Amino acid sequence: MPLPILELSKYLLIGIIWLIFFRIVRAIWVEVRLRTESAGTPRTQPGAMEGNPVRMTVTERGAPLVSDGGGGSTRTSVSTLKLRCKEGPFQGQEFVIDGHGTIGRSQDATISLASDSFASSLHARISVDARGAYIEDLGSTNGTRVNHELIRGSTSLAVNDLISLGKSVFQVVSL
């Protein structure tokens, strides 16, 4: 092979190695940052494995209030989002998010989709405040869709929007 082609190939290979290195560092950074932000969230949702409906409220400070649907949680907020799982492992269950929460395969996620191999560890973050509700994809491999549209960055949510991630589909029931 001519010398210029070998020289070009060498620099191309070095560039690819650096890109892979930076991608790995970025993935580690995102995981570490999200784990420190989600400290205090539950590792499992009681009743989820038995098929019982589970209502989960995630407060502004990340401390969950969980009830079996009997109205046992006492804290209320104007800025809440109610999701109903339409497809996936939590089909038929409702989740009430007050403040912020994460969805993903990790046990540290607010809504843990541990059996969903198409969901990333921490797939998406949902934030709710007085201005409205927003969802943000956290660099997942397969992406997050709102109403069948792949989202980039933070996207606002409205009642009846469909959130698709992994094999699961959630519907926004109320804001």
N, C-alpha and C positions, 0 to 999 in steps of 0.2 A: 504494500500500500504506500502511496506517496506520503511524505512526511507532513505536509499541511493537513491532510485528512486525519492522520493519527493525532496530531496536535489538537485539532478541533474536537475530535472524539474524546480526548482526555479531559478537556475543559467542560464539555457537555456532561460527562459522567460525574465530574466533581460537582457541577451545578445541581444535578439530580440528587446526589447524596445530601447536599446541603438543604435542598427543599424537603426531603424526607425527614431530616433531622429537625428542622423548624416545625414541621407538621406534628411530630411527636412531642416536642416541647410545648406547643400550643395546646395539644390535647391534654397533657398532664396539667398545665396551668388552669385550664377550664375546669377540670375535675377537682383540683385542690380548692380553687376559689369557690365553686358551688358547694362543696362539702362544708366549708367553713360558714357559708351563708345559710345553709340548711341545717345547721346544728340545732338539735332540739326537736326535730320533726320525728314522727313515729317510725319505727322500723317495720311494723306491720299494722294492718287495720283489723281490729277485732271483728270477728264474725265474717270476714271476707271469704275465708276458706270453707265455711259451713254453708254458704249460700244465703246468709241472712242479709237483708238490706243494711247498708252502713251509710250513715251520714257523718261527714267529717267537716269540721270547720277549722280552718287554719287562721289563727289570729295574726295581727300585725307583727307581733314579736315571734311568730313561728311556733307558738305553743298550741297544739291541737286541742280542740274540744270535740270529743267523739260521743255520739249517742246512738241508741238502737232505733231511732225514729220516734221515740216516745216524748220528745221535746225536753230531754234532760239537760241540754246545754242552756246556760242562762245568758251568755253574752250575745248581744245583737249589734249590728252595725248597718249603717246606711249603705256602705260600700261592700256589697257581697255579690258573689256570682254563684249560681247554682248550675251544675253540670249533671246531665244524665247520660250514662253510658249506653249507647245504642247497639254497639257491636264490640266483642272482645270479652276478656275474662271477667269484667265487672258488669256485664250486660244487665240493664234494669236498675242498677244501683245509682244513687244520687250522691253528689259531693258538693258541699257548700264551702266556697273559698272566701275568706274574709282577709284581705291583705295581699298575700302572695303564696304561691305554692309551685311545686315542680311535678312534672309527670315523667316517668321513665322506668327503666328496668331495674334500677338500683333499689336496694332496700331502704336507702336514705331518701328516696323520692317521696313526696307527699302522697301521690297516687302511684303505687308501685305496680308495674306491669311485669313482674318477674318472669312470667311464663311466655312473654311476647318476644320472640327472637328478632323481630324486625324493629323493635324500639331500642333506642340508645339508652345508656345508663341514666343520664339526665337529659331527656329529650327536649323538653320545652318548659318554660317558666310562664306562669300566669300571674299577672298583677292586677289588683282591683283597688281603685281609690275613688275619691269624689268625682273625678273627671270621667271615669268609665273603667272598662276592663280591657286588658291588653294581653296578647300572647306573643312570646318570643321563642323562636327556635334556638336551641343552644348548641348549634353546630352538629346536629345529628347527621348520621350517614344517609338515612332515607328521607329526611326532611319532614316538615310539619305542613299540613294543608288546612286551610280554612275555606269551607265551601268549595272544595276540590281544587283550590288554587294554592300552589306552593308559595309559602311566605318567606320573605327575607327580612330580617330585623324584627322590630316590634310592630304588631298589627292589632288594630282595635277589634273588639268583639261586640256583637249585637245579639239580641234574643233570636233564637232559632238558628244561629250559625252552627255549622258542623265542623268539628275539629277532628282531623284524622292524623293519627300518628301510630306507626307500627301497624298492628292488625286491629287497633281499637278506634272507635268513632264515638266522640262525645258530642252531645247537643247542649247548647247554651239554653237553659230553661228560663232563667230570669237574671236580671242585673239588680 
